[in-house]
Amino acid sequence: MKMETTKQKRAVVHLEMGGKHYYYGNLKALCDSWDKEEIGVAYNYLKNYGIDEENPYIGKKCIIRKGTIVTSPHSK
């Protein structure tokens, strides 16, 4: 008997800075790893900015995008 499987979707926050790419599970994790001076923007500003797939944050020091990762199905 084959068990029903479903694809899992998870949010991902993508930081592009200095030609390098970094990935985080949420904005808080990103801002816990980089301070305001390094990325040029504060956590509270990003939280209120409303980053989504159609509205990335584009600053002088970095670009921050939000997207979705689709993972392989799990069987229970």
PDB file of N, CA, C and O in Angstrom:
ATOM      1  N   MET A   1       0.844  -1.182   0.000  1.00  0.00           N
ATOM      2  CA  MET A   1       0.000   0.000   0.000  1.00  0.00           C
ATOM      3  C   MET A   1       0.890   1.246   0.000  1.00  0.00           C
ATOM      4  O   MET A   1       1.784   1.379   0.836  1.00  0.00           O
ATOM      5  N   LYS A   2       0.642   2.135  -0.923  1.00  0.00           N
ATOM      6  CA  LYS A   2       1.429   3.355  -1.028  1.00  0.00           C
ATOM      7  C   LYS A   2       0.818   4.433  -0.135  1.00  0.00           C
ATOM      8  O   LYS A   2      -0.384   4.693  -0.186  1.00  0.00           O
ATOM      9  N   MET A   3       1.661   5.051   0.678  1.00  0.00           N
ATOM     10  CA  MET A   3       1.182   6.110   1.561  1.00  0.00           C
ATOM     11  C   MET A   3       1.120   7.420   0.794  1.00  0.00           C
ATOM     12  O   MET A   3       1.920   7.656  -0.111  1.00  0.00           O
ATOM     13  N   GLU A   4       0.183   8.257   1.151  1.00  0.00           N
ATOM     14  CA  GLU A   4       0.049   9.559   0.505  1.00  0.00           C
ATOM     15  C   GLU A   4       1.204  10.461   0.922  1.00  0.00           C
ATOM     16  O   GLU A   4       1.568  10.533   2.095  1.00  0.00           O
ATOM     17  N   THR A   5       1.772  11.148  -0.067  1.00  0.00           N
ATOM     18  CA  THR A   5       2.865  12.056   0.213  1.00  0.00           C
ATOM     19  C   THR A   5       2.502  13.439  -0.300  1.00  0.00           C
ATOM     20  O   THR A   5       1.767  13.583  -1.277  1.00  0.00           O
ATOM     21  N   THR A   6       3.024  14.443   0.369  1.00  0.00           N
ATOM     22  CA  THR A   6       2.793  15.817  -0.073  1.00  0.00           C
ATOM     23  C   THR A   6       4.107  16.571  -0.065  1.00  0.00           C
ATOM     24  O   THR A   6       4.966  16.360   0.790  1.00  0.00           O
ATOM     25  N   LYS A   7       4.239  17.456  -1.040  1.00  0.00           N
ATOM     26  CA  LYS A   7       5.431  18.285  -1.093  1.00  0.00           C
ATOM     27  C   LYS A   7       5.364  19.311   0.030  1.00  0.00           C
ATOM     28  O   LYS A   7       4.296  19.823   0.366  1.00  0.00           O
ATOM     29  N   GLN A   8       6.504  19.593   0.588  1.00  0.00           N
ATOM     30  CA  GLN A   8       6.592  20.571   1.657  1.00  0.00           C
ATOM     31  C   GLN A   8       7.096  21.886   1.069  1.00  0.00           C
ATOM     32  O   GLN A   8       8.006  21.894   0.240  1.00  0.00           O
ATOM     33  N   LYS A   9       6.512  22.978   1.495  1.00  0.00           N
ATOM     34  CA  LYS A   9       6.965  24.297   1.074  1.00  0.00           C
ATOM     35  C   LYS A   9       7.442  25.051   2.305  1.00  0.00           C
ATOM     36  O   LYS A   9       6.802  25.036   3.356  1.00  0.00           O
ATOM     37  N   ARG A  10       8.578  25.707   2.146  1.00  0.00           N
ATOM     38  CA  ARG A  10       9.145  26.480   3.252  1.00  0.00           C
ATOM     39  C   ARG A  10       9.605  27.837   2.739  1.00  0.00           C
ATOM     40  O   ARG A  10      10.080  27.963   1.611  1.00  0.00           O
ATOM     41  N   ALA A  11       9.458  28.835   3.577  1.00  0.00           N
ATOM     42  CA  ALA A  11       9.930  30.173   3.230  1.00  0.00           C
ATOM     43  C   ALA A  11      11.451  30.196   3.287  1.00  0.00           C
ATOM     44  O   ALA A  11      12.066  29.479   4.076  1.00  0.00           O
ATOM     45  N   VAL A  12      12.048  31.026   2.442  1.00  0.00           N
ATOM     46  CA  VAL A  12      13.491  31.230   2.465  1.00  0.00           C
ATOM     47  C   VAL A  12      13.761  32.708   2.227  1.00  0.00           C
ATOM     48  O   VAL A  12      13.101  33.345   1.406  1.00  0.00           O
ATOM     49  N   VAL A  13      14.726  33.242   2.946  1.00  0.00           N
ATOM     50  CA  VAL A  13      15.149  34.625   2.764  1.00  0.00           C
ATOM     51  C   VAL A  13      16.555  34.567   2.166  1.00  0.00           C
ATOM     52  O   VAL A  13      17.447  33.914   2.707  1.00  0.00           O
ATOM     53  N   HIS A  14      16.735  35.255   1.050  1.00  0.00           N
ATOM     54  CA  HIS A  14      17.987  35.223   0.294  1.00  0.00           C
ATOM     55  C   HIS A  14      18.668  36.575   0.404  1.00  0.00           C
ATOM     56  O   HIS A  14      18.087  37.605   0.061  1.00  0.00           O
ATOM     57  N   LEU A  15      19.901  36.565   0.883  1.00  0.00           N
ATOM     58  CA  LEU A  15      20.718  37.773   0.989  1.00  0.00           C
ATOM     59  C   LEU A  15      21.789  37.707  -0.085  1.00  0.00           C
ATOM     60  O   LEU A  15      22.557  36.747  -0.148  1.00  0.00           O
ATOM     61  N   GLU A  16      21.839  38.728  -0.927  1.00  0.00           N
ATOM     62  CA  GLU A  16      22.891  38.857  -1.929  1.00  0.00           C
ATOM     63  C   GLU A  16      23.732  40.066  -1.557  1.00  0.00           C
ATOM     64  O   GLU A  16      23.237  41.191  -1.480  1.00  0.00           O
ATOM     65  N   MET A  17      25.029  39.807  -1.326  1.00  0.00           N
ATOM     66  CA  MET A  17      25.898  40.895  -0.887  1.00  0.00           C
ATOM     67  C   MET A  17      27.320  40.609  -1.353  1.00  0.00           C
ATOM     68  O   MET A  17      27.854  39.526  -1.114  1.00  0.00           O
ATOM     69  N   GLY A  18      27.922  41.576  -2.011  1.00  0.00           N
ATOM     70  CA  GLY A  18      29.304  41.425  -2.460  1.00  0.00           C
ATOM     71  C   GLY A  18      29.507  40.262  -3.411  1.00  0.00           C
ATOM     72  O   GLY A  18      30.570  39.641  -3.414  1.00  0.00           O
ATOM     73  N   GLY A  19      28.503  39.962  -4.214  1.00  0.00           N
ATOM     74  CA  GLY A  19      28.612  38.860  -5.164  1.00  0.00           C
ATOM     75  C   GLY A  19      28.431  37.479  -4.555  1.00  0.00           C
ATOM     76  O   GLY A  19      28.581  36.474  -5.250  1.00  0.00           O
ATOM     77  N   LYS A  20      28.110  37.414  -3.264  1.00  0.00           N
ATOM     78  CA  LYS A  20      27.883  36.134  -2.592  1.00  0.00           C
ATOM     79  C   LYS A  20      26.415  36.016  -2.212  1.00  0.00           C
ATOM     80  O   LYS A  20      25.699  37.013  -2.111  1.00  0.00           O
ATOM     81  N   HIS A  21      25.982  34.778  -2.005  1.00  0.00           N
ATOM     82  CA  HIS A  21      24.584  34.488  -1.710  1.00  0.00           C
ATOM     83  C   HIS A  21      24.482  33.698  -0.409  1.00  0.00           C
ATOM     84  O   HIS A  21      25.222  32.740  -0.185  1.00  0.00           O
ATOM     85  N   TYR A  22      23.546  34.123   0.446  1.00  0.00           N
ATOM     86  CA  TYR A  22      23.325  33.498   1.747  1.00  0.00           C
ATOM     87  C   TYR A  22      21.823  33.249   1.903  1.00  0.00           C
ATOM     88  O   TYR A  22      21.004  34.036   1.428  1.00  0.00           O
ATOM     89  N   TYR A  23      21.473  32.157   2.566  1.00  0.00           N
ATOM     90  CA  TYR A  23      20.069  31.772   2.683  1.00  0.00           C
ATOM     91  C   TYR A  23      19.692  31.551   4.149  1.00  0.00           C
ATOM     92  O   TYR A  23      20.449  30.962   4.920  1.00  0.00           O
ATOM     93  N   TYR A  24      18.504  32.038   4.512  1.00  0.00           N
ATOM     94  CA  TYR A  24      18.026  31.985   5.892  1.00  0.00           C
ATOM     95  C   TYR A  24      16.561  31.563   5.920  1.00  0.00           C
ATOM     96  O   TYR A  24      15.841  31.721   4.934  1.00  0.00           O
ATOM     97  N   GLY A  25      16.133  31.033   7.044  1.00  0.00           N
ATOM     98  CA  GLY A  25      14.749  30.601   7.201  1.00  0.00           C
ATOM     99  C   GLY A  25      13.784  31.741   7.455  1.00  0.00           C
ATOM    100  O   GLY A  25      12.582  31.589   7.240  1.00  0.00           O
ATOM    101  N   ASN A  26      14.292  32.898   7.916  1.00  0.00           N
ATOM    102  CA  ASN A  26      13.445  34.063   8.156  1.00  0.00           C
ATOM    103  C   ASN A  26      14.320  35.309   8.320  1.00  0.00           C
ATOM    104  O   ASN A  26      15.543  35.212   8.423  1.00  0.00           O
ATOM    105  N   LEU A  27      13.682  36.465   8.342  1.00  0.00           N
ATOM    106  CA  LEU A  27      14.416  37.724   8.465  1.00  0.00           C
ATOM    107  C   LEU A  27      15.181  37.828   9.773  1.00  0.00           C
ATOM    108  O   LEU A  27      16.287  38.368   9.808  1.00  0.00           O
ATOM    109  N   LYS A  28      14.602  37.317  10.845  1.00  0.00           N
ATOM    110  CA  LYS A  28      15.248  37.379  12.158  1.00  0.00           C
ATOM    111  C   LYS A  28      16.578  36.629  12.136  1.00  0.00           C
ATOM    112  O   LYS A  28      17.575  37.117  12.666  1.00  0.00           O
ATOM    113  N   ALA A  29      16.594  35.452  11.528  1.00  0.00           N
ATOM    114  CA  ALA A  29      17.827  34.670  11.429  1.00  0.00           C
ATOM    115  C   ALA A  29      18.881  35.424  10.620  1.00  0.00           C
ATOM    116  O   ALA A  29      20.060  35.408  10.972  1.00  0.00           O
ATOM    117  N   LEU A  30      18.467  36.080   9.547  1.00  0.00           N
ATOM    118  CA  LEU A  30      19.382  36.880   8.746  1.00  0.00           C
ATOM    119  C   LEU A  30      19.969  38.009   9.592  1.00  0.00           C
ATOM    120  O   LEU A  30      21.183  38.209   9.611  1.00  0.00           O
ATOM    121  N   CYS A  31      19.113  38.735  10.280  1.00  0.00           N
ATOM    122  CA  CYS A  31      19.557  39.899  11.067  1.00  0.00           C
ATOM    123  C   CYS A  31      20.311  39.497  12.328  1.00  0.00           C
ATOM    124  O   CYS A  31      21.056  40.308  12.879  1.00  0.00           O
ATOM    125  N   ASP A  32      20.136  38.266  12.798  1.00  0.00           N
ATOM    126  CA  ASP A  32      20.946  37.765  13.911  1.00  0.00           C
ATOM    127  C   ASP A  32      22.368  37.437  13.440  1.00  0.00           C
ATOM    128  O   ASP A  32      23.297  37.391  14.246  1.00  0.00           O
ATOM    129  N   SER A  33      22.532  37.209  12.131  1.00  0.00           N
ATOM    130  CA  SER A  33      23.833  36.857  11.570  1.00  0.00           C
ATOM    131  C   SER A  33      24.618  38.066  11.069  1.00  0.00           C
ATOM    132  O   SER A  33      25.846  38.024  10.995  1.00  0.00           O
ATOM    133  N   TRP A  34      23.917  39.131  10.729  1.00  0.00           N
ATOM    134  CA  TRP A  34      24.547  40.339  10.181  1.00  0.00           C
ATOM    135  C   TRP A  34      24.020  41.550  10.948  1.00  0.00           C
ATOM    136  O   TRP A  34      22.829  41.623  11.248  1.00  0.00           O
ATOM    137  N   ASP A  35      24.891  42.487  11.263  1.00  0.00           N
ATOM    138  CA  ASP A  35      24.387  43.684  11.941  1.00  0.00           C
ATOM    139  C   ASP A  35      24.036  44.762  10.915  1.00  0.00           C
ATOM    140  O   ASP A  35      24.363  44.659   9.733  1.00  0.00           O
ATOM    141  N   LYS A  36      23.369  45.783  11.402  1.00  0.00           N
ATOM    142  CA  LYS A  36      22.851  46.862  10.559  1.00  0.00           C
ATOM    143  C   LYS A  36      23.954  47.506   9.711  1.00  0.00           C
ATOM    144  O   LYS A  36      23.729  47.832   8.546  1.00  0.00           O
ATOM    145  N   GLU A  37      25.121  47.687  10.285  1.00  0.00           N
ATOM    146  CA  GLU A  37      26.215  48.329   9.555  1.00  0.00           C
ATOM    147  C   GLU A  37      26.706  47.465   8.391  1.00  0.00           C
ATOM    148  O   GLU A  37      27.114  47.987   7.354  1.00  0.00           O
ATOM    149  N   GLU A  38      26.666  46.148   8.567  1.00  0.00           N
ATOM    150  CA  GLU A  38      27.138  45.246   7.512  1.00  0.00           C
ATOM    151  C   GLU A  38      26.188  45.201   6.316  1.00  0.00           C
ATOM    152  O   GLU A  38      26.630  45.249   5.168  1.00  0.00           O
ATOM    153  N   ILE A  39      24.874  45.107   6.587  1.00  0.00           N
ATOM    154  CA  ILE A  39      23.917  44.978   5.476  1.00  0.00           C
ATOM    155  C   ILE A  39      23.264  46.308   5.101  1.00  0.00           C
ATOM    156  O   ILE A  39      22.625  46.415   4.054  1.00  0.00           O
ATOM    157  N   GLY A  40      23.426  47.316   5.953  1.00  0.00           N
ATOM    158  CA  GLY A  40      22.912  48.646   5.627  1.00  0.00           C
ATOM    159  C   GLY A  40      21.443  48.861   5.904  1.00  0.00           C
ATOM    160  O   GLY A  40      20.853  49.822   5.410  1.00  0.00           O
ATOM    161  N   VAL A  41      20.836  47.975   6.692  1.00  0.00           N
ATOM    162  CA  VAL A  41      19.413  48.106   7.000  1.00  0.00           C
ATOM    163  C   VAL A  41      19.124  47.370   8.314  1.00  0.00           C
ATOM    164  O   VAL A  41      19.754  46.358   8.619  1.00  0.00           O
ATOM    165  N   ALA A  42      18.173  47.888   9.080  1.00  0.00           N
ATOM    166  CA  ALA A  42      17.821  47.307  10.373  1.00  0.00           C
ATOM    167  C   ALA A  42      16.681  46.297  10.243  1.00  0.00           C
ATOM    168  O   ALA A  42      15.873  46.361   9.317  1.00  0.00           O
ATOM    169  N   TYR A  43      16.638  45.370  11.191  1.00  0.00           N
ATOM    170  CA  TYR A  43      15.594  44.341  11.224  1.00  0.00           C
ATOM    171  C   TYR A  43      14.191  44.949  11.217  1.00  0.00           C
ATOM    172  O   TYR A  43      13.341  44.518  10.438  1.00  0.00           O
ATOM    173  N   ASN A  44      13.938  45.938  12.067  1.00  0.00           N
ATOM    174  CA  ASN A  44      12.595  46.522  12.141  1.00  0.00           C
ATOM    175  C   ASN A  44      12.166  47.141  10.819  1.00  0.00           C
ATOM    176  O   ASN A  44      10.998  47.056  10.443  1.00  0.00           O
ATOM    177  N   TYR A  45      13.104  47.763  10.114  1.00  0.00           N
ATOM    178  CA  TYR A  45      12.782  48.332   8.803  1.00  0.00           C
ATOM    179  C   TYR A  45      12.386  47.216   7.835  1.00  0.00           C
ATOM    180  O   TYR A  45      11.386  47.332   7.126  1.00  0.00           O
ATOM    181  N   LEU A  46      13.169  46.138   7.806  1.00  0.00           N
ATOM    182  CA  LEU A  46      12.872  45.022   6.901  1.00  0.00           C
ATOM    183  C   LEU A  46      11.532  44.376   7.229  1.00  0.00           C
ATOM    184  O   LEU A  46      10.771  44.002   6.336  1.00  0.00           O
ATOM    185  N   LYS A  47      11.253  44.250   8.534  1.00  0.00           N
ATOM    186  CA  LYS A  47       9.984  43.658   8.965  1.00  0.00           C
ATOM    187  C   LYS A  47       8.797  44.463   8.431  1.00  0.00           C
ATOM    188  O   LYS A  47       7.799  43.892   7.993  1.00  0.00           O
ATOM    189  N   ASN A  48       8.912  45.772   8.469  1.00  0.00           N
ATOM    190  CA  ASN A  48       7.826  46.642   8.014  1.00  0.00           C
ATOM    191  C   ASN A  48       7.815  46.860   6.505  1.00  0.00           C
ATOM    192  O   ASN A  48       6.807  47.299   5.950  1.00  0.00           O
ATOM    193  N   TYR A  49       8.917  46.560   5.843  1.00  0.00           N
ATOM    194  CA  TYR A  49       9.059  46.783   4.404  1.00  0.00           C
ATOM    195  C   TYR A  49       8.113  45.888   3.600  1.00  0.00           C
ATOM    196  O   TYR A  49       7.601  46.298   2.558  1.00  0.00           O
ATOM    197  N   GLY A  50       7.887  44.680   4.083  1.00  0.00           N
ATOM    198  CA  GLY A  50       6.992  43.762   3.377  1.00  0.00           C
ATOM    199  C   GLY A  50       7.666  43.042   2.223  1.00  0.00           C
ATOM    200  O   GLY A  50       7.127  42.980   1.118  1.00  0.00           O
ATOM    201  N   ILE A  51       8.847  42.499   2.484  1.00  0.00           N
ATOM    202  CA  ILE A  51       9.559  41.760   1.438  1.00  0.00           C
ATOM    203  C   ILE A  51       8.745  40.539   1.029  1.00  0.00           C
ATOM    204  O   ILE A  51       8.276  39.783   1.880  1.00  0.00           O
ATOM    205  N   ASP A  52       8.580  40.352  -0.268  1.00  0.00           N
ATOM    206  CA  ASP A  52       7.998  39.127  -0.799  1.00  0.00           C
ATOM    207  C   ASP A  52       8.607  38.873  -2.174  1.00  0.00           C
ATOM    208  O   ASP A  52       9.529  39.580  -2.580  1.00  0.00           O
ATOM    209  N   GLU A  53       8.108  37.882  -2.888  1.00  0.00           N
ATOM    210  CA  GLU A  53       8.705  37.499  -4.169  1.00  0.00           C
ATOM    211  C   GLU A  53       8.676  38.628  -5.194  1.00  0.00           C
ATOM    212  O   GLU A  53       9.577  38.720  -6.028  1.00  0.00           O
ATOM    213  N   GLU A  54       7.675  39.477  -5.149  1.00  0.00           N
ATOM    214  CA  GLU A  54       7.565  40.577  -6.103  1.00  0.00           C
ATOM    215  C   GLU A  54       8.139  41.885  -5.567  1.00  0.00           C
ATOM    216  O   GLU A  54       8.230  42.862  -6.310  1.00  0.00           O
ATOM    217  N   ASN A  55       8.523  41.922  -4.311  1.00  0.00           N
ATOM    218  CA  ASN A  55       8.978  43.161  -3.687  1.00  0.00           C
ATOM    219  C   ASN A  55      10.257  42.933  -2.873  1.00  0.00           C
ATOM    220  O   ASN A  55      10.205  42.933  -1.643  1.00  0.00           O
ATOM    221  N   PRO A  56      11.411  42.738  -3.542  1.00  0.00           N
ATOM    222  CA  PRO A  56      12.650  42.566  -2.790  1.00  0.00           C
ATOM    223  C   PRO A  56      13.119  43.891  -2.209  1.00  0.00           C
ATOM    224  O   PRO A  56      12.734  44.957  -2.689  1.00  0.00           O
ATOM    225  N   TYR A  57      13.947  43.821  -1.178  1.00  0.00           N
ATOM    226  CA  TYR A  57      14.592  45.020  -0.649  1.00  0.00           C
ATOM    227  C   TYR A  57      15.892  45.192  -1.432  1.00  0.00           C
ATOM    228  O   TYR A  57      16.721  44.283  -1.458  1.00  0.00           O
ATOM    229  N   ILE A  58      16.075  46.337  -2.063  1.00  0.00           N
ATOM    230  CA  ILE A  58      17.296  46.633  -2.804  1.00  0.00           C
ATOM    231  C   ILE A  58      17.940  47.847  -2.162  1.00  0.00           C
ATOM    232  O   ILE A  58      17.444  48.967  -2.286  1.00  0.00           O
ATOM    233  N   GLY A  59      19.048  47.616  -1.477  1.00  0.00           N
ATOM    234  CA  GLY A  59      19.754  48.690  -0.785  1.00  0.00           C
ATOM    235  C   GLY A  59      21.123  48.934  -1.401  1.00  0.00           C
ATOM    236  O   GLY A  59      21.486  48.308  -2.397  1.00  0.00           O
ATOM    237  N   LYS A  60      21.876  49.843  -0.805  1.00  0.00           N
ATOM    238  CA  LYS A  60      23.220  50.166  -1.299  1.00  0.00           C
ATOM    239  C   LYS A  60      24.209  49.033  -1.052  1.00  0.00           C
ATOM    240  O   LYS A  60      25.155  48.851  -1.820  1.00  0.00           O
ATOM    241  N   LYS A  61      23.992  48.268   0.024  1.00  0.00           N
ATOM    242  CA  LYS A  61      24.945  47.219   0.390  1.00  0.00           C
ATOM    243  C   LYS A  61      24.496  45.810   0.033  1.00  0.00           C
ATOM    244  O   LYS A  61      25.324  44.908  -0.090  1.00  0.00           O
ATOM    245  N   CYS A  62      23.184  45.613  -0.136  1.00  0.00           N
ATOM    246  CA  CYS A  62      22.706  44.250  -0.366  1.00  0.00           C
ATOM    247  C   CYS A  62      21.337  44.244  -1.028  1.00  0.00           C
ATOM    248  O   CYS A  62      20.668  45.272  -1.138  1.00  0.00           O
ATOM    249  N   ILE A  63      20.944  43.055  -1.464  1.00  0.00           N
ATOM    250  CA  ILE A  63      19.588  42.791  -1.944  1.00  0.00           C
ATOM    251  C   ILE A  63      19.054  41.650  -1.089  1.00  0.00           C
ATOM    252  O   ILE A  63      19.736  40.647  -0.880  1.00  0.00           O
ATOM    253  N   ILE A  64      17.835  41.811  -0.600  1.00  0.00           N
ATOM    254  CA  ILE A  64      17.207  40.765   0.205  1.00  0.00           C
ATOM    255  C   ILE A  64      15.905  40.381  -0.476  1.00  0.00           C
ATOM    256  O   ILE A  64      15.041  41.220  -0.731  1.00  0.00           O
ATOM    257  N   ARG A  65      15.788  39.089  -0.764  1.00  0.00           N
ATOM    258  CA  ARG A  65      14.589  38.559  -1.421  1.00  0.00           C
ATOM    259  C   ARG A  65      13.941  37.513  -0.519  1.00  0.00           C
ATOM    260  O   ARG A  65      14.594  36.938   0.352  1.00  0.00           O
ATOM    261  N   LYS A  66      12.670  37.279  -0.737  1.00  0.00           N
ATOM    262  CA  LYS A  66      11.965  36.232  -0.009  1.00  0.00           C
ATOM    263  C   LYS A  66      11.335  35.307  -1.039  1.00  0.00           C
ATOM    264  O   LYS A  66      10.766  35.775  -2.025  1.00  0.00           O
ATOM    265  N   GLY A  67      11.428  34.020  -0.823  1.00  0.00           N
ATOM    266  CA  GLY A  67      10.864  33.057  -1.754  1.00  0.00           C
ATOM    267  C   GLY A  67      10.404  31.810  -1.041  1.00  0.00           C
ATOM    268  O   GLY A  67      10.238  31.793   0.179  1.00  0.00           O
ATOM    269  N   THR A  68      10.201  30.771  -1.818  1.00  0.00           N
ATOM    270  CA  THR A  68       9.716  29.503  -1.286  1.00  0.00           C
ATOM    271  C   THR A  68      10.590  28.376  -1.804  1.00  0.00           C
ATOM    272  O   THR A  68      10.935  28.340  -2.985  1.00  0.00           O
ATOM    273  N   ILE A  69      10.944  27.465  -0.928  1.00  0.00           N
ATOM    274  CA  ILE A  69      11.647  26.248  -1.296  1.00  0.00           C
ATOM    275  C   ILE A  69      10.636  25.108  -1.270  1.00  0.00           C
ATOM    276  O   ILE A  69       9.877  24.962  -0.312  1.00  0.00           O
ATOM    277  N   VAL A  70      10.630  24.311  -2.318  1.00  0.00           N
ATOM    278  CA  VAL A  70       9.776  23.136  -2.374  1.00  0.00           C
ATOM    279  C   VAL A  70      10.671  21.928  -2.171  1.00  0.00           C
ATOM    280  O   VAL A  70      11.649  21.742  -2.894  1.00  0.00           O
ATOM    281  N   THR A  71      10.330  21.103  -1.181  1.00  0.00           N
ATOM    282  CA  THR A  71      11.145  19.925  -0.878  1.00  0.00           C
ATOM    283  C   THR A  71      10.457  18.655  -1.368  1.00  0.00           C
ATOM    284  O   THR A  71       9.275  18.657  -1.712  1.00  0.00           O
ATOM    285  N   SER A  72      11.214  17.594  -1.389  1.00  0.00           N
ATOM    286  CA  SER A  72      10.665  16.302  -1.806  1.00  0.00           C
ATOM    287  C   SER A  72       9.558  15.871  -0.855  1.00  0.00           C
ATOM    288  O   SER A  72       9.547  16.250   0.316  1.00  0.00           O
ATOM    289  N   PRO A  73       8.635  15.079  -1.370  1.00  0.00           N
ATOM    290  CA  PRO A  73       7.550  14.588  -0.502  1.00  0.00           C
ATOM    291  C   PRO A  73       8.071  13.663   0.584  1.00  0.00           C
ATOM    292  O   PRO A  73       9.050  12.941   0.390  1.00  0.00           O
ATOM    293  N   HIS A  74       7.399  13.696   1.734  1.00  0.00           N
ATOM    294  CA  HIS A  74       7.679  12.779   2.843  1.00  0.00           C
ATOM    295  C   HIS A  74       6.579  11.734   2.874  1.00  0.00           C
ATOM    296  O   HIS A  74       5.436  12.020   2.519  1.00  0.00           O
ATOM    297  N   SER A  75       6.914  10.542   3.289  1.00  0.00           N
ATOM    298  CA  SER A  75       5.856   9.595   3.585  1.00  0.00           C
ATOM    299  C   SER A  75       5.797   9.435   5.087  1.00  0.00           C
ATOM    300  O   SER A  75       6.828   9.442   5.758  1.00  0.00           O
ATOM    301  N   LYS A  76       4.615   9.292   5.609  1.00  0.00           N
ATOM    302  CA  LYS A  76       4.442   9.211   7.066  1.00  0.00           C
ATOM    303  C   LYS A  76       4.371   7.782   7.524  1.00  0.00           C
ATOM    304  O   LYS A  76       4.227   7.523   8.719  1.00  0.00           O
TER     305      LYS A  76
END
